[in-house]
Amino acid sequence: MSRTVIWRPGATGLTSYRDWRGVTPPGEPRAGAEDSTINGNLVVATDQEVAQIIAEHGGDVTVVVDASLTGDVATMTPGVTWAAPNGGVLALSTPKAGTKLDATGAFVGPFARAENIEFTGQPTKGPLFAVSSVLISRTLKFSNKAESTAPLVVVADLARAVFESEDGVVIDNSATVGQPIFKVGVSAVGGQAAQIDWRVRGTLAFSGANPITTPNASASVSFKTDSNTDTGVVAGVFRAFTGTIAQVSKDSAFGAAYVPSTLANWSGTAPTSVGNALDRIAAKITPVG
């Protein structure tokens, strides 16, 4: 069962999540009840409440980040973790493209989808993400701050992170030379190697030095793009990446549209392309002989 929660930082007059559940501790001021739901979805003002909802729901959760009251920048509280429990997945979206999600805490995937959000952070207590899979829709941007002391995204050992975009991805590491945007794996042991697969329809653009690094020579990064994409992989961009880089200039199956005749066959979520459909089928029946 899936649930949607709307995070609106800076909002006032909302019922707190504990109050909404009817378990407000005695003596705690009761928040106002105005505008606490939209179309049946709970609206909260703090990222701590979002974390509590995700943890208690125990399934798939979509977090809609509405930063309209805070200048289109949603700043997370240091140390707050949004973790999908019990095999659930998180989806992130925002009603306004280009909304910045500034986080010093940590997310723990897997993420099902993220839309219209620019991820920017100063991670000081671990990575912004520790992902096993991310399916991205629309243009996204990942950027580090100059004072960052950790990578923005860390792919866990043995994990395969899939980043899929319909309209392009920007990886901007121009603000700092000390930390990469993506770190592929944590261990240097060959049997623990991680992997990133980029599937981009549109432009995959890199800025700055060492946007992707790895401590493991067995790690790999691959690129599958449509015919109109310039991956931006030039000499020097990956000089700190000691693993394998596989570049595929064209994947026509990825770029081809697919509209299912029976949406229920896809658990209500239509594939974004022929390539996405094939990947989902393969994942369902893995291993494919």
C-alpha positions in Angstrom: 0.0 0.0 0.0 1.3 3.4 -1.0 1.0 6.7 0.9 1.7 10.3 0.0 2.8 13.0 2.5 3.3 16.6 1.6 6.2 18.4 3.4 5.7 22.1 3.5 8.6 23.8 5.4 7.7 27.1 7.0 4.0 26.3 7.2 2.0 27.3 10.2 -1.4 26.3 11.6 -1.0 22.6 10.7 -1.9 19.7 12.9 1.2 17.9 14.1 1.6 14.3 13.0 1.2 13.1 16.6 -1.8 15.3 17.0 -3.3 14.0 13.8 -2.9 10.4 15.1 -4.6 11.4 18.3 -1.7 10.7 20.6 -0.5 14.2 21.5 1.2 13.9 24.9 -0.7 15.6 27.8 0.3 19.2 28.3 1.7 19.7 24.7 0.1 22.6 22.9 -2.4 21.4 20.2 -1.6 22.7 16.8 -4.2 24.2 14.6 -6.1 22.0 12.2 -6.3 24.3 9.2 -5.0 23.0 5.8 -3.6 19.7 7.3 -4.7 17.6 4.4 -4.9 18.0 0.6 -6.9 15.4 -1.3 -6.6 13.2 1.7 -2.8 13.4 1.9 -1.3 14.6 5.2 0.5 18.0 5.1 3.3 18.5 7.7 5.7 21.3 8.4 8.8 19.4 9.6 11.1 16.8 8.0 11.1 14.9 11.4 7.3 14.2 10.9 8.0 13.0 7.4 10.6 10.6 8.9 8.1 9.3 11.4 5.4 8.8 8.8 7.8 6.8 6.6 9.0 4.7 9.5 5.5 3.9 10.7 3.9 3.3 7.3 6.2 0.5 6.6 5.6 0.5 2.8 5.9 2.7 -0.2 5.8 6.4 0.5 5.8 9.4 -1.8 7.1 12.7 -0.3 6.0 15.8 -2.1 8.4 18.6 -1.3 6.5 22.0 -1.4 9.0 24.7 -0.7 6.9 27.6 -1.9 7.0 29.2 1.5 10.8 29.1 1.8 12.0 30.5 -1.5 11.9 27.1 -3.3 14.6 25.7 -1.0 13.7 22.9 1.5 16.4 22.6 4.1 16.5 19.3 6.1 17.4 19.1 9.7 21.0 17.8 10.3 20.8 14.1 11.1 17.2 13.5 10.1 17.0 10.2 8.1 14.2 9.2 5.7 14.6 5.4 5.6 12.2 3.1 3.7 11.6 0.1 6.0 10.5 -3.4 5.3 11.3 -3.4 1.6 9.3 -0.2 0.9 10.6 2.4 -1.5 10.5 6.2 -1.4 9.5 8.5 -4.2 10.3 12.3 -4.1 8.6 15.0 -6.1 7.8 18.7 -6.0 5.1 20.8 -7.6 7.7 23.2 -8.9 10.7 22.2 -11.1 14.1 23.3 -9.8 13.1 23.1 -6.2 16.3 22.6 -4.1 16.5 19.9 -1.4 19.3 20.9 0.9 20.2 18.1 3.2 22.9 17.5 5.7 21.2 14.4 7.0 21.0 11.0 5.2 18.5 9.2 3.0 18.5 5.5 2.8 17.0 4.0 -0.3 15.8 2.4 -2.4 14.2 5.3 -4.2 11.6 4.6 -6.8 11.4 8.0 -8.4 12.5 11.6 -8.0 11.0 14.4 -10.0 11.9 18.1 -10.5 14.3 18.3 -7.6 17.8 19.7 -7.4 19.8 17.8 -4.8 22.3 20.0 -3.1 23.9 19.4 0.3 26.8 19.8 2.7 26.9 16.2 4.0 28.9 16.1 7.2 27.4 13.0 8.8 27.5 10.6 5.9 26.1 10.8 2.4 22.9 12.4 1.2 22.0 9.0 -0.3 23.0 5.5 0.3 21.2 4.0 -2.6 20.6 0.7 -4.2 18.4 1.9 -7.0 17.0 5.2 -8.2 14.7 5.7 -11.1 14.7 9.4 -12.1 12.1 11.2 -14.2 12.6 14.6 -15.7 15.7 16.8 -15.5 17.6 16.5 -12.2 20.7 18.2 -10.8 23.1 16.9 -8.2 25.6 19.5 -6.7 27.9 19.6 -3.8 28.6 22.7 -1.6 32.2 24.0 -1.2 32.2 23.1 2.5 31.1 19.5 1.9 33.1 16.9 3.8 31.5 13.8 2.2 30.2 12.6 -1.2 26.7 13.6 -2.0 25.7 10.1 -3.1 27.3 6.8 -2.0 26.4 3.5 -3.7 26.5 0.7 -1.1 28.9 -2.3 -1.6 27.5 -4.9 -4.0 24.7 -2.6 -5.0 23.7 -1.6 -8.5 22.3 2.0 -8.7 20.3 2.7 -11.8 19.8 6.4 -12.6 17.2 6.9 -15.4 16.2 10.2 -16.7 13.8 11.3 -19.5 15.1 14.8 -19.8 18.7 14.9 -18.8 20.9 14.9 -15.7 23.4 17.5 -14.5 26.2 16.5 -12.1 27.9 19.7 -10.9 31.0 19.4 -8.7 32.4 22.8 -9.6 32.0 24.1 -6.0 34.4 21.7 -4.3 37.5 19.8 -5.3 37.7 17.8 -2.1 34.7 15.5 -2.5 33.0 13.8 -5.4 29.3 13.8 -6.2 29.1 10.1 -6.4 31.2 7.4 -4.7 30.7 4.0 -6.2 31.1 1.5 -3.3 32.9 1.8 0.0 35.2 -1.2 0.2 38.3 -1.8 -1.9 37.7 -5.6 -1.9 37.1 -6.8 -5.4 34.2 -9.0 -4.4 32.4 -6.0 -2.9 32.3 -3.9 -6.1 29.4 -1.6 -6.7 27.9 -0.4 -10.0 26.2 2.7 -11.5 24.1 2.5 -14.7 23.1 5.8 -16.3 20.2 5.7 -18.7 19.6 9.2 -20.0 17.3 10.6 -22.7 18.6 14.1 -23.1 22.0 15.5 -21.9 24.1 13.9 -19.2 26.4 16.8 -18.2 29.3 16.9 -15.9 30.9 20.0 -14.3 34.0 20.3 -12.1 36.7 17.7 -11.1 36.2 14.1 -10.1 32.4 14.0 -10.1 32.5 10.2 -9.7 35.1 8.2 -7.7 35.5 4.7 -6.3 37.9 3.0 -4.0 37.4 -0.3 -5.9 39.1 -1.1 -9.1 36.3 -3.6 -9.9 33.6 -1.0 -9.7 31.9 0.1 -12.9 29.9 2.9 -14.5 28.0 2.5 -17.7 26.1 4.9 -19.9 23.1 4.1 -22.0 21.8 7.1 -23.9 19.5 7.9 -26.8 21.0 9.2 -30.1 20.7 12.8 -29.2 22.8 12.7 -26.0 26.3 13.9 -25.5 27.4 12.1 -22.3 30.1 14.7 -21.6 32.7 12.0 -20.7 35.9 13.8 -21.6 39.6 13.3 -20.6 40.1 14.3 -17.0 36.5 14.0 -15.8 37.0 10.5 -14.4 40.7 10.7 -13.6 39.9 9.7 -10.0 37.7 6.8 -11.1 39.8 3.6 -11.2 37.0 1.3 -12.1 35.6 0.4 -15.5 33.7 2.9 -17.7 31.5 1.5 -20.4 30.0 4.1 -22.7 27.1 3.2 -25.0 26.3 6.1 -27.4 22.9 4.8 -28.4 20.2 2.6 -26.9 17.2 2.8 -29.2 15.0 0.6 -26.9 15.6 3.1 -24.1 14.4 6.0 -26.2 11.4 4.3 -27.6 8.0 5.0 -26.0 5.8 2.3 -24.6 2.2 2.6 -23.5 0.8 -0.6 -21.9 -2.6 -1.8 -23.0 -3.3 -3.1 -19.5 -1.9 -0.8 -16.8 -2.7 -3.3 -14.1 -0.1 -5.7 -15.5 2.5 -3.2 -14.4 1.1 -2.7 -10.8 -0.3 0.6 -11.8 3.0 2.2 -12.8 3.5 2.3 -16.5 7.0 1.8 -18.0 8.7 5.0 -19.1 10.1 3.3 -22.3 10.6 0.0 -24.0 14.0 -0.3 -22.4 12.5 0.4 -18.9 9.8 -2.3 -19.6 12.4 -4.9 -20.5 14.5 -4.1 -17.5 11.5 -4.4 -15.2 10.5 -7.8 -16.8 14.1 -9.0 -16.4 14.2 -7.9 -12.7 10.9 -9.8 -12.1 12.1 -13.1 -13.5 15.8 -12.8 -12.7 18.0 -14.6 -13.4 17.4 -14.7 -17.1 18.9 -17.8 -18.7 
